[in-house]
Amino acid sequence: MKCISVYTDNFELFSDVFEKVIEIELQENDERELEGVTVSDSGEVPKHYLERMSVKPEVVVMKDRSKGITILQHGKVFEILIPSEADEVESASL
């Protein structure tokens, strides 16, 4: 899964930039600023990362089912987890 980090603890601000964040083409370890918020491509994360993070009490898990995206919010960061093509093929074969 591709992970994009959005550095803010303001949910309203995150909601305002969410669509723009998933549409911009970030290279791995690329960092940009959108509407005063730092956005960074954190590369690929293993599938067990989502499982491990979702059981922590300080982590809020949100899903955008229409896009197949999972969002983790903890501390002052939102992490957008976007399935890669390999993840989608694996899920389809289950």
Secondary structure, DSSP 8 states (H G I E B T S, - for coil): -EEEEEE-S-HHHHHHHHHHHHHS---TT-EEEETTEEEEEEEE--HHHHHHHHTSTT-EEEEETTTTEEEEEETTEEEEEE--HHHHHHHHH-
